[in-house]
Amino acid sequence: MNTEQRIQKLAAFTRNSPNPLLEFSADGTLAYYNEAARRLAEALGHEAVAAILPADSQAIVLQCLATGESKANLQTPIQKRILSWSFIPIAESNTVHCYVNDITSRLNMEAQLRHSVKMEAVGQLAAGVAHDFNNILTIIQGHADLLLQSRTLLATNEKSVRHISAAAQRAGKLIKQLLMFSRKQVMQPRYLNLNEIISNLSPMLQGLLGDNITLQFFPAVNLPALYVDVGMIEQVLLNLVINSRDAMPNGGRLTLSTSQQTLDPVALVLNPEARPGRFVCLTVTDTGCGMDAATMGHLFEPFFTTKEIGKGTGLGLATVYGIMKQHDGWIVVESHVGVGTTFTLFLPDAGKGPAALVRPGHSDTTQAVSRQNMATGTETILVAEDEPVLRELVVNILEFCGYRIYQAQTGPEAVKVWQEHRGEIKLLLTDMVMPGGMSGRQLAERLQQDDPGLKVVYTSGYSPGMAGKDIALLEGFNFLAKPYPPSKLAQVVRESLNGKPPSQTPKK
């Protein structure tokens, strides 16, 4: 191959390359570009390739030739896209070769990945804080309620004790929202129709919005069933509606709509949280003030809020995020300042076909204990709890109710107590997470090997690993979420001993 043929071959390679290539002459002017570069300019709405060049491209070329050094990864924004430029001086020809790539998708993926990692880290921190606080709040609320039941409580002190109890309950609700964000809240899922959940809540939603905001709902026909916790999905709806209401102080329109979508693997390129499959979508669109990019970057973080001090906790959208993640779903947000915001929620199709329209109501999530007198008994109970002050409180409450109590700080210690008194113990009350290398579930499994009829009640400030569909824990029956009042503890223990329903060990 002679020199001319080599030159032609090299020119053909450059000309037909799928990557945009450019060449600048010694004076900094654009001397050559290939077809890929022309197509890139056209895609960005320009006929001339020169129109998409960095503003200081001539100065960059002259600097590269003068110093002999390359200029790499120079990023420029154009038409909502980000281009990355690399300038490389060629001393032999006294020219500068230039390579350009559209890196918008890569930057978006990196930003979303960083956001996911950050949210996961914040979630783990929130879960740890919530777990410790729930132990503390259980102690505060428990002792306050015991004082209120005491005949020796002075009337002058009763008001203060009631304030303490009420404050502990409010704090418990905030912690519950943190647990939802960190995906540590116990779920009680059922097969339900999203259209029906929204229809049932519509009167309440309109009441929240007021008269100056119009509420519209466009339900999809034959919507597939969802396997969801109805109370949590209702919480999602309420929080999104409240967020939209606050974004429309002068009135506006809020539109809810449902749809079905089937996503292919390409969806992962646009959103790392997405995955292929069939999904039921809820879209919430308002005509409010919208959000800028800075606000969007912190949107779902706990305690982040744009409201005035005292106007919000910053946990509303964090709760929505956590609930969606716990349901194996995700959220896509689009917002423009002065135009409005659209939240699109993706929930996995349960694979059951169109869901029957049922009336889920609120009984599963809003049951409250209203007994004046605590349930009592005479059975023997083994209490396994690593927090000494909390264990002392639980023992005092159960002894007050008439039960005989053995106690242990760790799982192995509880096994030793069991081996000495297995013929007496009728119920194990255990925290789910304990030191000593044995969890509450492992402890229950060990003791039930000796006595399959042993009743078990689990307690926890949060419930790790309980998002699976095969978990057999039912809050208020064989699971007791912290914080809880003494009357609730007494009721759950009594009903478990009575076998309503029978206790079940969580499945592996």
Residue pairs with C-beta under 8 A, 6 or more apart in sequence:
1 9
14 21
14 34
15 34
15 35
16 34
16 35
17 34
17 36
18 36
19 36
19 99
19 101
20 33
20 34
20 36
20 37
20 39
20 40
20 99
20 100
20 101
21 33
21 34
21 36
21 37
21 97
21 98
21 99
22 30
22 32
22 33
22 34
22 37
22 49
22 97
22 98
22 99
22 100
23 30
23 31
23 32
23 33
23 95
23 96
23 97
23 98
24 30
24 31
24 57
24 58
24 61
24 87
24 95
24 96
24 97
24 98
25 31
25 95
26 65
26 94
26 95
27 62
28 57
28 58
28 59
28 61
28 62
29 58
30 49
30 50
30 53
30 57
31 95
33 49
37 49
37 100
38 49
40 49
40 52
40 100
40 102
41 47
41 48
41 49
41 51
41 52
44 52
44 78
44 79
44 81
45 79
46 52
52 78
52 83
54 60
54 74
54 76
54 85
55 76
57 85
57 87
60 71
60 74
60 87
61 87
61 96
63 71
64 70
64 71
64 87
64 88
64 89
64 96
65 89
65 94
65 96
67 89
68 89
68 91
69 89
70 86
70 87
70 88
70 89
71 85
71 86
71 87
72 86
72 87
73 84
73 85
73 86
74 84
74 85
74 86
74 87
75 82
75 83
75 84
75 85
75 103
76 82
76 83
76 85
77 83
80 104
81 102
81 104
82 102
82 103
82 104
82 107
83 100
83 101
83 102
83 103
84 100
84 101
84 102
84 103
85 98
85 99
85 100
86 98
86 99
86 100
87 96
87 97
87 98
88 96
88 97
88 98
88 99
89 95
89 96
90 96
90 97
105 269
105 270
108 270
109 269
109 272
112 271
112 272
112 273
113 272
115 297
116 272
116 273
118 301
119 300
119 301
119 321
122 181
122 301
122 302
123 181
123 182
123 183
123 322
124 182
126 178
126 179
126 181
126 182
126 302
127 178
127 179
127 182
127 183
127 184
127 462
127 464
129 178
130 175
130 178
130 179
130 182
130 184
130 461
130 462
131 184
131 433
131 460
131 461
131 462
132 461
133 171
133 175
133 461
134 172
134 175
134 461
134 462
134 481
134 482
134 483
135 387
135 390
135 461
135 482
137 168
137 171
137 172
137 175
137 482
137 483
138 390
138 393
138 482
138 483
138 484
139 387
139 389
139 390
139 393
140 164
140 168
140 483
141 165
141 168
141 169
141 172
141 483
141 484
141 485
142 393
142 394
142 397
142 483
142 484
142 485
142 486
142 489
143 393
144 161
144 162
144 164
144 165
144 168
145 165
145 485
145 486
145 487
146 396
146 397
146 400
146 486
147 153
147 157
147 161
148 158
148 161
148 162
148 165
149 486
153 161
168 483
169 483
172 483
174 313
174 315
175 461
175 483
176 185
177 313
177 315
177 318
177 319
178 302
178 315
178 318
179 185
179 322
179 462
180 232
180 235
180 319
180 322
180 323
180 326
181 300
181 302
181 315
181 318
181 319
181 321
181 322
182 322
182 462
183 322
183 325
183 326
183 467
184 462
184 463
184 464
185 232
185 322
185 323
185 326
185 462
185 463
186 463
186 466
186 473
186 475
186 479
186 481
187 229
187 232
187 326
187 327
187 466
187 467
187 471
188 229
188 231
188 364
188 365
188 474
188 475
189 227
189 228
189 229
189 469
190 227
190 228
190 229
190 230
190 360
191 225
191 226
191 227
191 350
191 352
191 355
192 225
192 226
192 227
192 228
192 230
192 233
192 355
192 358
192 360
193 223
193 225
193 226
193 355
193 356
193 357
193 358
194 223
194 226
194 233
194 258
194 280
194 282
194 347
194 355
195 219
195 220
195 223
195 258
195 357
196 355
196 357
196 358
196 359
196 360
197 230
197 233
197 234
197 237
197 360
198 217
198 219
198 237
198 256
198 258
198 282
199 217
199 219
200 359
200 360
200 361
201 234
201 237
201 238
202 215
202 217
204 238
205 215
205 237
205 238
205 241
206 215
208 238
208 241
208 242
208 245
209 215
209 241
209 245
209 254
210 245
212 250
212 251
212 252
213 245
213 248
213 251
213 252
213 253
213 254
214 252
214 253
214 254
215 254
215 256
216 253
216 254
216 255
216 256
217 255
217 256
217 257
218 255
218 256
218 257
218 258
219 257
219 258
220 257
220 258
220 259
220 260
222 354
223 258
223 260
223 280
223 354
223 355
224 260
224 278
224 280
224 349
224 350
224 351
224 352
224 353
224 354
224 355
225 349
225 350
225 352
225 353
225 354
225 355
225 356
226 233
226 280
226 347
226 348
226 349
226 350
226 355
227 348
227 350
227 469
228 327
228 347
229 327
229 364
229 365
230 360
230 364
230 365
231 362
231 364
231 365
231 366
232 323
232 326
232 327
232 365
233 323
233 327
234 362
234 365
235 319
235 320
235 323
236 319
236 320
236 323
236 324
236 345
237 282
239 316
239 317
239 319
239 320
240 284
240 317
240 320
240 343
241 254
241 284
242 316
243 316
243 317
244 254
244 284
244 286
244 288
244 341
245 254
246 288
246 307
246 312
247 286
247 288
247 289
247 290
247 340
247 341
248 254
248 286
248 287
248 288
248 289
252 286
252 287
252 288
252 340
253 286
253 287
254 284
254 285
254 286
254 287
255 283
255 284
255 285
255 286
256 282
256 283
256 284
257 282
257 283
257 285
258 280
258 281
258 282
258 283
259 280
259 281
259 283
260 278
260 279
260 280
260 281
260 349
261 278
261 279
261 281
261 346
262 277
262 278
262 279
263 274
263 275
263 276
263 277
263 279
264 276
265 276
267 274
267 275
267 276
268 274
268 275
268 276
271 330
271 332
273 330
274 330
274 346
277 348
277 349
278 348
278 349
278 351
279 329
279 346
279 347
279 348
279 349
280 346
280 347
280 348
280 349
281 344
281 345
281 346
281 347
282 344
282 345
282 347
283 342
283 343
283 344
283 345
284 342
284 343
284 344
284 345
285 340
285 341
285 342
285 343
286 340
286 341
286 342
287 339
287 340
288 340
288 341
289 337
289 338
290 335
290 336
290 337
290 338
290 339
290 340
290 341
291 299
291 335
291 337
291 341
292 337
295 306
296 333
296 335
298 304
299 317
299 333
300 317
300 318
300 320
300 321
300 331
301 314
301 318
302 314
302 315
302 318
303 313
303 314
303 315
303 318
304 314
304 318
305 311
305 312
305 313
305 314
320 331
321 331
324 330
324 331
324 345
324 347
326 467
327 347
327 348
328 347
328 348
329 345
329 346
329 347
329 348
330 345
330 346
331 343
331 344
331 345
331 346
332 343
332 344
332 346
333 341
333 342
333 343
333 344
334 341
334 342
334 344
335 341
335 342
367 476
369 485
369 487
369 488
369 491
371 487
371 491
374 397
374 400
374 401
374 486
374 487
374 490
374 491
375 401
375 490
375 491
375 493
375 494
375 495
376 401
376 402
376 403
376 490
376 494
377 401
377 402
377 403
377 493
377 494
377 497
378 402
378 403
378 404
379 403
379 404
379 426
379 427
379 497
380 403
380 404
380 405
380 406
380 421
380 424
380 425
380 426
381 398
381 403
381 404
381 405
381 406
381 425
381 426
381 427
381 428
381 429
381 493
382 405
382 406
382 407
382 408
382 414
382 417
382 418
382 421
382 425
382 427
382 428
382 429
383 391
383 394
383 395
383 398
383 405
383 406
383 407
383 408
383 429
383 430
384 407
384 408
384 409
384 410
384 411
384 413
384 414
384 428
384 429
384 430
384 431
384 434
384 440
384 443
385 391
385 394
385 407
385 409
385 429
385 430
385 431
385 434
385 459
386 409
386 410
386 431
386 434
386 435
386 436
387 431
388 409
391 407
391 409
394 429
394 489
395 405
395 407
397 486
397 489
397 490
398 405
398 429
398 489
398 490
398 493
399 405
400 486
401 490
401 493
403 493
404 424
406 417
406 421
406 425
407 417
408 414
408 416
408 417
409 434
409 436
410 434
410 435
410 436
410 438
411 430
411 434
411 436
411 437
411 438
411 439
411 440
411 442
411 443
411 446
412 436
412 437
412 438
413 436
414 428
414 430
414 443
414 447
415 438
415 443
415 446
415 447
418 425
418 447
418 450
422 447
422 450
422 451
425 454
426 454
426 455
426 497
427 454
427 455
427 456
427 457
427 493
427 496
427 497
427 503
428 443
428 444
428 447
428 454
428 455
428 456
428 457
429 456
429 457
429 459
429 493
430 440
430 443
430 444
430 456
430 457
430 458
430 459
431 440
431 458
431 459
431 460
432 439
432 440
432 441
432 458
432 459
432 460
432 463
432 464
433 439
433 440
433 460
433 464
434 440
434 443
438 446
440 458
440 459
440 460
441 458
441 505
441 506
444 454
444 456
444 458
444 505
445 505
447 454
448 454
448 456
448 505
454 503
455 478
455 496
455 497
455 499
455 502
455 503
456 478
456 496
456 503
456 505
457 478
457 479
457 480
457 492
457 493
457 496
457 503
458 473
458 478
458 479
458 480
458 506
459 479
459 480
459 481
459 482
459 484
460 479
460 481
460 482
461 482
463 473
463 479
463 481
465 471
466 473
466 506
470 507
471 506
471 507
472 478
472 504
472 505
472 506
472 507
473 479
473 504
473 506
474 501
475 481
476 488
476 492
477 492
477 495
477 496
477 500
477 501
478 492
478 496
478 501
478 503
478 504
480 488
480 489
480 492
496 503
